[in-house]
């Protein structure tokens, strides 16, 4: 549900005229070496609002900021 949570949080912040950045990351699946795991999270300033649990294990592949 991280993708849905990230999109919802970003939309709520935009409605309140607060800036945010959505990050998308991937990492190799520990059990299946040929598969990837994906994760999304949102930050506003220095605060990670959604997806904070384990987000540092993922390599950022894209991010989108809004003001």
N, CA, C and O atoms as a CHARMM CRD file, in Angstrom:
* protein
*
  268
    1    1 UNK  N      0.81100  -1.20900   0.00000 PROA 1      0.00000
    2    1 UNK  CA     0.00000   0.00000   0.00000 PROA 1      0.00000
    3    1 UNK  C      0.85400   1.27300   0.00000 PROA 1      0.00000
    4    1 UNK  O      0.31100   2.37700   0.06300 PROA 1      0.00000
    5    2 UNK  N      2.16100   1.13500  -0.06900 PROA 2      0.00000
    6    2 UNK  CA     3.02100   2.31800   0.02400 PROA 2      0.00000
    7    2 UNK  C      2.80100   3.29300  -1.13600 PROA 2      0.00000
    8    2 UNK  O      2.85900   4.50700  -0.94300 PROA 2      0.00000
    9    3 UNK  N      2.55200   2.77300  -2.32700 PROA 3      0.00000
   10    3 UNK  CA     2.33000   3.63800  -3.49000 PROA 3      0.00000
   11    3 UNK  C      1.07800   4.49100  -3.29600 PROA 3      0.00000
   12    3 UNK  O      1.10200   5.70300  -3.51000 PROA 3      0.00000
   13    4 UNK  N     -0.01100   3.84800  -2.89000 PROA 4      0.00000
   14    4 UNK  CA    -1.26700   4.56000  -2.66300 PROA 4      0.00000
   15    4 UNK  C     -1.13900   5.58300  -1.54400 PROA 4      0.00000
   16    4 UNK  O     -1.65600   6.69600  -1.64700 PROA 4      0.00000
   17    5 UNK  N     -0.44800   5.20200  -0.47700 PROA 5      0.00000
   18    5 UNK  CA    -0.25200   6.11300   0.64300 PROA 5      0.00000
   19    5 UNK  C      0.57500   7.32800   0.22500 PROA 5      0.00000
   20    5 UNK  O      0.27900   8.45300   0.62700 PROA 5      0.00000
   21    6 UNK  N      1.60200   7.10100  -0.57600 PROA 6      0.00000
   22    6 UNK  CA     2.45900   8.19600  -1.01900 PROA 6      0.00000
   23    6 UNK  C      1.68700   9.17900  -1.90000 PROA 6      0.00000
   24    6 UNK  O      1.79700  10.39200  -1.72000 PROA 6      0.00000
   25    7 UNK  N      0.91700   8.66700  -2.83900 PROA 7      0.00000
   26    7 UNK  CA     0.13300   9.54000  -3.71400 PROA 7      0.00000
   27    7 UNK  C     -0.90000  10.33700  -2.92400 PROA 7      0.00000
   28    7 UNK  O     -1.08700  11.53000  -3.16300 PROA 7      0.00000
   29    8 UNK  N     -1.56300   9.68300  -1.99300 PROA 8      0.00000
   30    8 UNK  CA    -2.57900  10.35800  -1.17700 PROA 8      0.00000
   31    8 UNK  C     -1.95500  11.44700  -0.31800 PROA 8      0.00000
   32    8 UNK  O     -2.48300  12.55600  -0.24000 PROA 8      0.00000
   33    9 UNK  N     -0.83500  11.13800   0.32600 PROA 9      0.00000
   34    9 UNK  CA    -0.16800  12.12800   1.17400 PROA 9      0.00000
   35    9 UNK  C      0.27800  13.33500   0.35000 PROA 9      0.00000
   36    9 UNK  O      0.10400  14.47600   0.77700 PROA 9      0.00000
   37   10 UNK  N      0.85000  13.08700  -0.82400 PROA 10     0.00000
   38   10 UNK  CA     1.31000  14.18900  -1.67200 PROA 10     0.00000
   39   10 UNK  C      0.13600  15.06800  -2.09700 PROA 10     0.00000
   40   10 UNK  O      0.24800  16.29300  -2.12100 PROA 10     0.00000
   41   11 UNK  N     -0.97300  14.44800  -2.42700 PROA 11     0.00000
   42   11 UNK  CA    -2.15400  15.22500  -2.83500 PROA 11     0.00000
   43   11 UNK  C     -2.69200  16.05300  -1.67100 PROA 11     0.00000
   44   11 UNK  O     -3.07700  17.20700  -1.85600 PROA 11     0.00000
   45   12 UNK  N     -2.72000  15.47200  -0.48000 PROA 12     0.00000
   46   12 UNK  CA    -3.20000  16.19800   0.69600 PROA 12     0.00000
   47   12 UNK  C     -2.28600  17.38300   1.01400 PROA 12     0.00000
   48   12 UNK  O     -2.76700  18.46200   1.36200 PROA 12     0.00000
   49   13 UNK  N     -0.98500  17.18700   0.89700 PROA 13     0.00000
   50   13 UNK  CA    -0.04300  18.27200   1.15500 PROA 13     0.00000
   51   13 UNK  C     -0.18200  19.38100   0.11800 PROA 13     0.00000
   52   13 UNK  O     -0.13700  20.56300   0.46000 PROA 13     0.00000
   53   14 UNK  N     -0.34900  19.00500  -1.14300 PROA 14     0.00000
   54   14 UNK  CA    -0.51000  20.00700  -2.19600 PROA 14     0.00000
   55   14 UNK  C     -1.76100  20.84900  -1.96000 PROA 14     0.00000
   56   14 UNK  O     -1.74600  22.06500  -2.15200 PROA 14     0.00000
   57   15 UNK  N     -2.84000  20.19400  -1.54400 PROA 15     0.00000
   58   15 UNK  CA    -4.08700  20.90300  -1.26400 PROA 15     0.00000
   59   15 UNK  C     -3.88200  21.95500  -0.17900 PROA 15     0.00000
   60   15 UNK  O     -4.52600  23.00400  -0.19000 PROA 15     0.00000
   61   16 UNK  N     -2.98400  21.66700   0.75600 PROA 16     0.00000
   62   16 UNK  CA    -2.70000  22.59200   1.85600 PROA 16     0.00000
   63   16 UNK  C     -1.52300  23.52200   1.54300 PROA 16     0.00000
   64   16 UNK  O     -1.03200  24.24500   2.41000 PROA 16     0.00000
   65   17 UNK  N     -1.08600  23.48200   0.27700 PROA 17     0.00000
   66   17 UNK  CA     0.01000  24.33200  -0.21100 PROA 17     0.00000
   67   17 UNK  C      1.33500  24.07200   0.51800 PROA 17     0.00000
   68   17 UNK  O      2.10400  24.99600   0.78200 PROA 17     0.00000
   69   18 UNK  N      1.58400  22.79900   0.83500 PROA 18     0.00000
   70   18 UNK  CA     2.83400  22.37700   1.45200 PROA 18     0.00000
   71   18 UNK  C      3.63800  21.57200   0.43400 PROA 18     0.00000
   72   18 UNK  O      3.08100  20.73600  -0.27700 PROA 18     0.00000
   73   19 UNK  N      4.93300  21.82000   0.36600 PROA 19     0.00000
   74   19 UNK  CA     5.76800  21.10700  -0.59900 PROA 19     0.00000
   75   19 UNK  C      6.05300  19.68100  -0.11200 PROA 19     0.00000
   76   19 UNK  O      6.05400  19.39700   1.08600 PROA 19     0.00000
   77   20 UNK  N      6.29300  18.79900  -1.08400 PROA 20     0.00000
   78   20 UNK  CA     6.61900  17.41100  -0.75500 PROA 20     0.00000
   79   20 UNK  C      7.36600  16.78700  -1.92100 PROA 20     0.00000
   80   20 UNK  O      7.37900  17.31800  -3.03200 PROA 20     0.00000
   81   21 UNK  N      7.98100  15.65700  -1.64600 PROA 21     0.00000
   82   21 UNK  CA     8.65900  14.87700  -2.67400 PROA 21     0.00000
   83   21 UNK  C      8.26200  13.41700  -2.50100 PROA 21     0.00000
   84   21 UNK  O      8.32700  12.87000  -1.40000 PROA 21     0.00000
   85   22 UNK  N      7.84800  12.79000  -3.60800 PROA 22     0.00000
   86   22 UNK  CA     7.57300  11.34900  -3.62200 PROA 22     0.00000
   87   22 UNK  C      8.82700  10.65600  -4.13900 PROA 22     0.00000
   88   22 UNK  O      9.36200  11.03200  -5.18300 PROA 22     0.00000
   89   23 UNK  N      9.29300   9.65500  -3.41800 PROA 23     0.00000
   90   23 UNK  CA    10.45100   8.86400  -3.82200 PROA 23     0.00000
   91   23 UNK  C     10.01000   7.45900  -4.17800 PROA 23     0.00000
   92   23 UNK  O      9.13900   6.88200  -3.52800 PROA 23     0.00000
   93   24 UNK  N     10.62900   6.91200  -5.22800 PROA 24     0.00000
   94   24 UNK  CA    10.40400   5.52300  -5.61900 PROA 24     0.00000
   95   24 UNK  C     11.74900   4.82000  -5.57200 PROA 24     0.00000
   96   24 UNK  O     12.73000   5.29600  -6.14300 PROA 24     0.00000
   97   25 UNK  N     11.78800   3.67400  -4.88200 PROA 25     0.00000
   98   25 UNK  CA    13.03700   2.94100  -4.74300 PROA 25     0.00000
   99   25 UNK  C     12.86500   1.46100  -5.00100 PROA 25     0.00000
  100   25 UNK  O     11.75500   0.93200  -4.95300 PROA 25     0.00000
  101   26 UNK  N     13.98900   0.79100  -5.27900 PROA 26     0.00000
  102   26 UNK  CA    13.99700  -0.65600  -5.48800 PROA 26     0.00000
  103   26 UNK  C     15.15800  -1.26600  -4.71900 PROA 26     0.00000
  104   26 UNK  O     16.13000  -0.58800  -4.38800 PROA 26     0.00000
  105   27 UNK  N     15.03800  -2.56000  -4.44200 PROA 27     0.00000
  106   27 UNK  CA    16.12400  -3.33300  -3.85700 PROA 27     0.00000
  107   27 UNK  C     15.95200  -4.78100  -4.30300 PROA 27     0.00000
  108   27 UNK  O     14.85100  -5.20000  -4.66100 PROA 27     0.00000
  109   28 UNK  N     17.02600  -5.52900  -4.28100 PROA 28     0.00000
  110   28 UNK  CA    16.95500  -6.94300  -4.63300 PROA 28     0.00000
  111   28 UNK  C     16.21300  -7.69200  -3.54200 PROA 28     0.00000
  112   28 UNK  O     16.38700  -7.42100  -2.35400 PROA 28     0.00000
  113   29 UNK  N     15.39000  -8.63100  -3.95600 PROA 29     0.00000
  114   29 UNK  CA    14.65900  -9.48500  -3.02400 PROA 29     0.00000
  115   29 UNK  C     15.64100 -10.49000  -2.42500 PROA 29     0.00000
  116   29 UNK  O     16.30900 -11.20800  -3.16800 PROA 29     0.00000
  117   30 UNK  N     15.73800 -10.55200  -1.11500 PROA 30     0.00000
  118   30 UNK  CA    16.69400 -11.43700  -0.44000 PROA 30     0.00000
  119   30 UNK  C     16.41100 -12.91000  -0.72200 PROA 30     0.00000
  120   30 UNK  O     17.34300 -13.71100  -0.80800 PROA 30     0.00000
  121   31 UNK  N     15.14100 -13.27600  -0.86600 PROA 31     0.00000
  122   31 UNK  CA    14.77800 -14.67600  -1.10000 PROA 31     0.00000
  123   31 UNK  C     14.91700 -15.08100  -2.57000 PROA 31     0.00000
  124   31 UNK  O     15.34900 -16.19200  -2.87500 PROA 31     0.00000
  125   32 UNK  N     14.55500 -14.19200  -3.46000 PROA 32     0.00000
  126   32 UNK  CA    14.58100 -14.46600  -4.90200 PROA 32     0.00000
  127   32 UNK  C     15.53400 -13.47400  -5.55800 PROA 32     0.00000
  128   32 UNK  O     15.15600 -12.34200  -5.85900 PROA 32     0.00000
  129   33 UNK  N     16.75300 -13.90200  -5.77200 PROA 33     0.00000
  130   33 UNK  CA    17.82500 -13.01100  -6.23300 PROA 33     0.00000
  131   33 UNK  C     17.53300 -12.33200  -7.57300 PROA 33     0.00000
  132   33 UNK  O     18.11100 -11.28600  -7.86700 PROA 33     0.00000
  133   34 UNK  N     16.64800 -12.90600  -8.38800 PROA 34     0.00000
  134   34 UNK  CA    16.36400 -12.31100  -9.70100 PROA 34     0.00000
  135   34 UNK  C     15.18500 -11.34800  -9.65700 PROA 34     0.00000
  136   34 UNK  O     14.83800 -10.76000 -10.68100 PROA 34     0.00000
  137   35 UNK  N     14.56400 -11.17500  -8.49400 PROA 35     0.00000
  138   35 UNK  CA    13.41500 -10.29400  -8.36800 PROA 35     0.00000
  139   35 UNK  C     13.78900  -9.02500  -7.60100 PROA 35     0.00000
  140   35 UNK  O     14.75900  -8.99300  -6.84400 PROA 35     0.00000
  141   36 UNK  N     12.99000  -7.98500  -7.82100 PROA 36     0.00000
  142   36 UNK  CA    13.17900  -6.72200  -7.12000 PROA 36     0.00000
  143   36 UNK  C     11.97500  -6.43300  -6.23700 PROA 36     0.00000
  144   36 UNK  O     10.85500  -6.85300  -6.52600 PROA 36     0.00000
  145   37 UNK  N     12.22800  -5.71000  -5.16100 PROA 37     0.00000
  146   37 UNK  CA    11.16400  -5.16400  -4.33000 PROA 37     0.00000
  147   37 UNK  C     11.11100  -3.67200  -4.59100 PROA 37     0.00000
  148   37 UNK  O     12.14200  -3.04100  -4.81900 PROA 37     0.00000
  149   38 UNK  N      9.91900  -3.10900  -4.55900 PROA 38     0.00000
  150   38 UNK  CA     9.75500  -1.67200  -4.78400 PROA 38     0.00000
  151   38 UNK  C      9.11700  -1.03400  -3.55900 PROA 38     0.00000
  152   38 UNK  O      8.41600  -1.68700  -2.78600 PROA 38     0.00000
  153   39 UNK  N      9.37900   0.26500  -3.40300 PROA 39     0.00000
  154   39 UNK  CA     8.83300   0.98300  -2.26100 PROA 39     0.00000
  155   39 UNK  C      8.66100   2.45100  -2.64800 PROA 39     0.00000
  156   39 UNK  O      9.41300   2.97500  -3.47000 PROA 39     0.00000
  157   40 UNK  N      7.67800   3.10300  -2.05700 PROA 40     0.00000
  158   40 UNK  CA     7.44300   4.53400  -2.27600 PROA 40     0.00000
  159   40 UNK  C      7.27800   5.21300  -0.92500 PROA 40     0.00000
  160   40 UNK  O      6.71700   4.63800   0.00800 PROA 40     0.00000
  161   41 UNK  N      7.77200   6.44000  -0.83200 PROA 41     0.00000
  162   41 UNK  CA     7.61700   7.19900   0.40300 PROA 41     0.00000
  163   41 UNK  C      7.56800   8.68000   0.07900 PROA 41     0.00000
  164   41 UNK  O      7.97300   9.10900  -1.00200 PROA 41     0.00000
  165   42 UNK  N      7.06400   9.45700   1.03200 PROA 42     0.00000
  166   42 UNK  CA     6.90400  10.90200   0.85000 PROA 42     0.00000
  167   42 UNK  C      7.63900  11.63200   1.95400 PROA 42     0.00000
  168   42 UNK  O      7.58400  11.26000   3.12600 PROA 42     0.00000
  169   43 UNK  N      8.33400  12.69100   1.53700 PROA 43     0.00000
  170   43 UNK  CA     8.98400  13.58400   2.49800 PROA 43     0.00000
  171   43 UNK  C      8.48400  14.98900   2.28500 PROA 43     0.00000
  172   43 UNK  O      8.19700  15.40500   1.16300 PROA 43     0.00000
  173   44 UNK  N      8.38600  15.70200   3.36600 PROA 44     0.00000
  174   44 UNK  CA     8.10000  17.13000   3.32100 PROA 44     0.00000
  175   44 UNK  C      9.15400  17.78300   4.19800 PROA 44     0.00000
  176   44 UNK  O      9.15000  17.61900   5.41800 PROA 44     0.00000
  177   45 UNK  N     10.04500  18.51500   3.57900 PROA 45     0.00000
  178   45 UNK  CA    11.18500  19.04900   4.30900 PROA 45     0.00000
  179   45 UNK  C     12.07500  17.90400   4.76600 PROA 45     0.00000
  180   45 UNK  O     12.47100  17.06200   3.96000 PROA 45     0.00000
  181   46 UNK  N     12.38200  17.87000   6.02700 PROA 46     0.00000
  182   46 UNK  CA    13.22600  16.81100   6.58800 PROA 46     0.00000
  183   46 UNK  C     12.41700  15.64700   7.16600 PROA 46     0.00000
  184   46 UNK  O     12.98700  14.69700   7.70300 PROA 46     0.00000
  185   47 UNK  N     11.10200  15.72400   7.05600 PROA 47     0.00000
  186   47 UNK  CA    10.23300  14.72100   7.68000 PROA 47     0.00000
  187   47 UNK  C      9.74600  13.71000   6.64500 PROA 47     0.00000
  188   47 UNK  O      9.19400  14.09000   5.61300 PROA 47     0.00000
  189   48 UNK  N      9.95000  12.42200   6.92300 PROA 48     0.00000
  190   48 UNK  CA     9.40000  11.36300   6.07800 PROA 48     0.00000
  191   48 UNK  C      8.01700  11.04500   6.62100 PROA 48     0.00000
  192   48 UNK  O      7.87300  10.57500   7.74900 PROA 48     0.00000
  193   49 UNK  N      6.99400  11.30700   5.80000 PROA 49     0.00000
  194   49 UNK  CA     5.61100  11.19000   6.26200 PROA 49     0.00000
  195   49 UNK  C      5.01200   9.80600   6.04700 PROA 49     0.00000
  196   49 UNK  O      4.27100   9.31200   6.89700 PROA 49     0.00000
  197   50 UNK  N      5.32400   9.18300   4.92900 PROA 50     0.00000
  198   50 UNK  CA     4.80500   7.83700   4.66200 PROA 50     0.00000
  199   50 UNK  C      5.96800   6.95600   4.21900 PROA 50     0.00000
  200   50 UNK  O      6.95200   7.44500   3.66400 PROA 50     0.00000
  201   51 UNK  N      5.84900   5.67100   4.46500 PROA 51     0.00000
  202   51 UNK  CA     6.84400   4.71600   4.00000 PROA 51     0.00000
  203   51 UNK  C      8.18600   4.79100   4.69300 PROA 51     0.00000
  204   51 UNK  O      9.18400   4.31500   4.15300 PROA 51     0.00000
  205   52 UNK  N      8.23300   5.37700   5.87600 PROA 52     0.00000
  206   52 UNK  CA     9.51200   5.57200   6.57100 PROA 52     0.00000
  207   52 UNK  C     10.15700   4.24900   6.97600 PROA 52     0.00000
  208   52 UNK  O     11.38200   4.13200   7.00100 PROA 52     0.00000
  209   53 UNK  N      9.34100   3.27200   7.28800 PROA 53     0.00000
  210   53 UNK  CA     9.87100   1.99200   7.75000 PROA 53     0.00000
  211   53 UNK  C     10.65000   1.30200   6.63000 PROA 53     0.00000
  212   53 UNK  O     10.06600   0.85100   5.64500 PROA 53     0.00000
  213   54 UNK  N     11.96200   1.22400   6.78800 PROA 54     0.00000
  214   54 UNK  CA    12.81000   0.50600   5.84300 PROA 54     0.00000
  215   54 UNK  C     13.16200   1.23900   4.57200 PROA 54     0.00000
  216   54 UNK  O     13.81300   0.65700   3.70400 PROA 54     0.00000
  217   55 UNK  N     12.76300   2.49300   4.41800 PROA 55     0.00000
  218   55 UNK  CA    13.01700   3.18000   3.16000 PROA 55     0.00000
  219   55 UNK  C     14.50400   3.38000   2.86400 PROA 55     0.00000
  220   55 UNK  O     14.88300   3.53800   1.70300 PROA 55     0.00000
  221   56 UNK  N     15.33200   3.37600   3.87300 PROA 56     0.00000
  222   56 UNK  CA    16.76700   3.57800   3.66400 PROA 56     0.00000
  223   56 UNK  C     17.44100   2.37600   3.00100 PROA 56     0.00000
  224   56 UNK  O     18.56400   2.49600   2.51000 PROA 56     0.00000
  225   57 UNK  N     16.77600   1.22500   2.97900 PROA 57     0.00000
  226   57 UNK  CA    17.31800   0.02900   2.33500 PROA 57     0.00000
  227   57 UNK  C     17.13500   0.05500   0.82400 PROA 57     0.00000
  228   57 UNK  O     17.72900  -0.75500   0.11200 PROA 57     0.00000
  229   58 UNK  N     16.31900   0.97900   0.33000 PROA 58     0.00000
  230   58 UNK  CA    15.98700   1.02000  -1.09000 PROA 58     0.00000
  231   58 UNK  C     16.84200   2.04300  -1.82700 PROA 58     0.00000
  232   58 UNK  O     17.16000   3.10400  -1.29200 PROA 58     0.00000
  233   59 UNK  N     17.20700   1.71200  -3.05200 PROA 59     0.00000
  234   59 UNK  CA    17.93600   2.63100  -3.92800 PROA 59     0.00000
  235   59 UNK  C     16.92300   3.47200  -4.68100 PROA 59     0.00000
  236   59 UNK  O     16.06100   2.93000  -5.37200 PROA 59     0.00000
  237   60 UNK  N     17.01300   4.77300  -4.56100 PROA 60     0.00000
  238   60 UNK  CA    16.07700   5.68200  -5.22600 PROA 60     0.00000
  239   60 UNK  C     16.30200   5.61400  -6.73500 PROA 60     0.00000
  240   60 UNK  O     17.42100   5.78100  -7.22100 PROA 60     0.00000
  241   61 UNK  N     15.20900   5.36400  -7.46800 PROA 61     0.00000
  242   61 UNK  CA    15.27800   5.32100  -8.93100 PROA 61     0.00000
  243   61 UNK  C     14.56100   6.51600  -9.56000 PROA 61     0.00000
  244   61 UNK  O     14.81200   6.84700 -10.71900 PROA 61     0.00000
  245   62 UNK  N     13.67500   7.16400  -8.80700 PROA 62     0.00000
  246   62 UNK  CA    12.96900   8.34200  -9.30300 PROA 62     0.00000
  247   62 UNK  C     12.40400   9.11200  -8.11900 PROA 62     0.00000
  248   62 UNK  O     12.12900   8.54900  -7.06000 PROA 62     0.00000
  249   63 UNK  N     12.24200  10.40400  -8.32600 PROA 63     0.00000
  250   63 UNK  CA    11.56200  11.22300  -7.32600 PROA 63     0.00000
  251   63 UNK  C     10.88900  12.39400  -8.02700 PROA 63     0.00000
  252   63 UNK  O     11.35000  12.87400  -9.06200 PROA 63     0.00000
  253   64 UNK  N      9.79800  12.83500  -7.44000 PROA 64     0.00000
  254   64 UNK  CA     8.99400  13.90700  -8.02000 PROA 64     0.00000
  255   64 UNK  C      8.62400  14.88200  -6.91300 PROA 64     0.00000
  256   64 UNK  O      7.98000  14.51000  -5.93300 PROA 64     0.00000
  257   65 UNK  N      9.03300  16.11900  -7.07800 PROA 65     0.00000
  258   65 UNK  CA     8.73900  17.14500  -6.08800 PROA 65     0.00000
  259   65 UNK  C      7.62500  18.03900  -6.54400 PROA 65     0.00000
  260   65 UNK  O      7.40400  18.22300  -7.74100 PROA 65     0.00000
  261   66 UNK  N      6.92300  18.59400  -5.58300 PROA 66     0.00000
  262   66 UNK  CA     5.86200  19.55300  -5.87900 PROA 66     0.00000
  263   66 UNK  C      5.87600  20.64900  -4.82700 PROA 66     0.00000
  264   66 UNK  O      6.21600  20.41900  -3.66600 PROA 66     0.00000
  265   67 UNK  N      5.50200  21.83600  -5.25600 PROA 67     0.00000
  266   67 UNK  CA     5.44000  22.96500  -4.32500 PROA 67     0.00000
  267   67 UNK  C      4.03300  23.43900  -4.19700 PROA 67     0.00000
  268   67 UNK  O      3.76600  24.38600  -3.45800 PROA 67     0.00000
